[in-house]
């Protein structure tokens, strides 16, 4: 089995196509209305490549008819015989900054490849590949750095480090040193009911008939390791924690590909133990439970990465260059 990592995150063209499809089906874009690549580029803040893909996808679905190389019209049979009244505010995508549109896909393309090795990231080629300015590409790179996904080498060049056993060990060691401190500092500042909500979510996810997908697991991880710790009130500590928590981003990809690797996801009971200790006022026990959870999670992370290495065969990207081990 092979998986294209670019399919693991919503693509820009899919976002644009979904918004346009809703408008066609609701009669907001009437039969015969003309759509071009340029219109989509201007409206959604995307490059011409995803704009073209969005139009071609809608044509494949029968909602558009091709009128030329880059010109399409809304198909005559694409709406109900009596179109619904148009709302006062037509449905449309909320415009976002260029880097925000690009970021999820770029993040997943890099993180998914980090299980295979280290990669040099070329900012200029990233801009050219995505059809955006260097400023937009620089914003994407800055966000990747803030999230701990890429860093600079001794020569000042960007690279994404491989998720090797040594790198995983270093990141988890930082986590079990820093996160218990942040948790204890956060406890007096937690919103009322947050711990009860977290416990209820964990127990619901642990039910025998519960539907557990990668989105739910991501949410539960974020609840404990990001949302709760974010109330610690120490910005410097949060910044220090952010680097090793790049692992949580990698888990977004790993959960999707290895959801059944452990059967019932083992971190659920471990999170529950931490929350129960906090609710009972046993701070020392909660700290010990969190450290125990992170220590065993290190080994599970390596097992997931090893499994994924056999599953993905990424296509080459012009802005990523594989770095051979020294």
N, C-alpha and C positions, 0 to 999 in steps of 0.2 A: 504493500500500500504506500502510495506517495501522496503528499499534500503540498499544494502550492501555497507558501506562506502568505502570498499577497491576497489570498482569499479569506484569510482569517480576520480581517478587519473590513468594515464597510468601505467600499470604494467610492470615490468622489462621483463617478458617473452614475452609480446606483442611487446616491442621495438625490442628484438632480433628476434622474429618470423617475424616481418615486414621487417627487413633488409635482412634476409635469403630468404624470399619469393621473394623479388625484384631480388635477384641474381639468384634464380632458374628460374624465369620467363624470365630473360634476357639471360639465357644460360651461365652465369658465373659459376654456379654450374651444371655441366652436369649430365644427367641421369646416375645412378649408383654411383655417388660420395657419399662417406661415411661421415656421420655426427654423432658425439658422444657428450654426455654431457660434457666430458672433453674438447673437442675442443671449445664449446661455453663458458665454464667457463673461459678458458684462453683468448679467443678472446674478450669477452665483459666485463670481470671483474665482472661477476655475480656469484651467488652461484649455486649449483647443482640443487636446487629446481626449480628456474625459467628457468634454462637451459633445464631440463626435460620437463617442461610445454611448452616451445617453440617448442621442437621437436614433442611433442604429438599434439600440435595445427596444425602444418604443416602436420602431418600425417592425422589428421581429415579433412583437406582441400584437401587431395589427392596429395600433393606435395612431400611427403615422404612416404616410405614404411618401416615398422618395420623389422629389421634384428636380433633383440635380445632385451634383457631387456633395454639396454641403447644405442643401435646402430641402426641407420636408414640409408637408402640410398635414393637418389633422384629418384623419380618415373619416369618410362620410358615415360609417357605421360604428363610430367609436363612442357615441353617447346614446342615451335613451331617446326614443322618438319625441318625448316632451321633455326638454332639458329642465333640470331643476333651477329654481330662481338663484341668481348669483347673490352671495352674501354681500353685506356692505363692505367688508374687508376681504378681497379675494385671497384665497389660500396661496401662500407662496413661502419659499424658504426665507428664513431670516438671514440677511447677508452677514457674513463673518469675515474677519481678517483673513487674508490669504494664507498665512501660516496655520491658522486654526483648521482650515479646510484640508490642508495637506497633512497635518501632523499625525492623526491616527494611523493612516496608511504607512507613512514613513517609519513611525515607531515600530509597527509590527514587522515591517520588512527587515529592519535591523535586528530587532530582538530575536526573531525567529531564526536568523542566520547565526546569532551569537552562540547557539548550541553546537554549531559546527566548527567555529574558530573565531579568531579576531579579524576585524575588518577595518580598513582605512576608509574614512568618510571624506569625500571631496565635495566641498561646499559649492564650488563653481559648477561642477557637473550635476549636482543636485538641482541647482537653479535651472540649468539648461534642460535636464530631463523632464522636469515638471512644468517647464514653460513659464517660470516666474522670475521676478527680479532677484538680484543678489540679496537685497534687503529682506525679502520674504524668506529666502533660504537661510539667511543668517538667523532670523527669528526661530525657524524650525530647529536649527542646530543649537541655539541657546536653550530652547526648551528641552532638547535631548540631554544637554549637559546638566541642567537643573534637576532632571529626573534621574541622573546617575547612569544613563545609558551609554554616553560617550564621554571621553576625556581627552586631554592633550598629552602627546608624548613629549620626550625631551627636546624634539625639534619643533614643537609648537603645532604639530599636525593632529587633526582629530582622528580618533579611532574608537571602535567599540570592542571592549575586551571580551575574549571568549569566556563562556561559562564553564571553565575548567574546574576540576575538583579543588585546586588551590584557591581560585578566585571565589568559589562558592563558600569554602571554609572561612576565608577572610571576611566576607560579607556577613555570614551568619554569626561569626564571633562578635563583630561590631553590634549586631542586632541584640544578642543576648546580654551584652554589656550595657547598652543604651536604653533599650525599650523598657525594661523594668523600672529604671529611674524615671523615665517620662510617665509611665503608668501611675506610679505612686504620686508624682507631682500633679497629675491630671485629676486624680480621684476627687479632691474637694471641689473641683470646678465643673464636674460633669452635669449636663442638663438633667433635670428631674425626669426619672423614668427611663433614661437611656439604657442603663444596665438591664432593667426588666425587659425592655424591647429586644435587646441583644439576646437575652436568654430565651425569650419566646421564639425568635427567629431561628436560633440554633436547634431548639427542640423540635420545631416544625420541620426543619431540614433533616433531622435524624429519624423522623417517622418512617416506618417500613414502606409506606406507599408514597413517600414524598418524591416529587420530581426534582432532581438535582442536576442542573446544567452548569456550564462554565460561568454564566453570568451570575447565578446565585452564589457560587463559590467565591467569585471575585468580590461580590458585595459583602459577604461575611468576613472575608479577609480584610477588606477596607475598613469595616466597622471596628474591628479590634485594633489593628495595627496602624491605622491612619486617623480615622475619625476620633476615636477615644483618646489616643495619644496627643492629638492636636490640641487638646484642652490643657496641656501641661503648663502653658503660659511662659515658656522659655523658647524664644525664637531661635537662639543659637543651638539649643538642643535639637529642635525640630530639623534645622538644616543639617546637623550632623547625622540624624537618623535617616534623612532622605536618600543619601548615597546608598547604604546597604539595602534600602527598600526598593531599589531598582529590581530586586528579585520578585517583588509583587507584580511588576509589569511583565516579567518573563513568565510568571505563573499564569497570566491571562492567556498566553499562547499554549503553555504546557497543559493547562486544564482542558482546553478544547481538544487536544490530540490524545490525551491520556486519561480521559474521564473515568474509564473502567479499570484502570491499572490496579487500584487498591480496593475495588468493590465499594463498600461504604466508605466515603471519604473520612480518613482517620482524624483530620484536624478538627472536625466538628466536636468530638468529645473532649478534645484538649482545650479548645476555646471555651466550651461549657464549664470546664473545671476552673479556668481562670475567672470567668464571670461569677460563678457561684462563690468563690473565695472572696471576691470583691464585695459581693452583696452581703456576705456574712461578717465583713469587717476584718477578715484575716489577710492583712496586707502582705505579711511575710510568705504566707502560703500561696497567695496570688503571684508574687514575684517568682517563687520557686516553680510554680506551675507554668508560668510563661517561659522561663528559661528551659524547662524540660521540653515544652512544646517546640521551641526554636531548635533545640539540639537534635531532636528526632526529625524535625522538618528538613534539616540539612541533608540527611541521608535520603529522604524521599525525593527531594529536589534532584539529587544526582540520578536516582533511578528514573525519574521522568525524563531528564535530559538524555540519558542513555537510550531510552525507548524512542524518543523523538528523532535522534540521529539516524535511526533506521527508516524513518517514515517520510522525511522531507527531502526533496531535491530542488532547491530554489533555482529559479531562472537567474541568469546574470543581470546585474543592474550597473549602469555606467558610473554611478556615483559611489559604488562600493567595490573595494579591491581586497581580496583575501590576503591576509598577512601570514606568511609562513612562520611556523614556530622557530624561535632562535635556536 
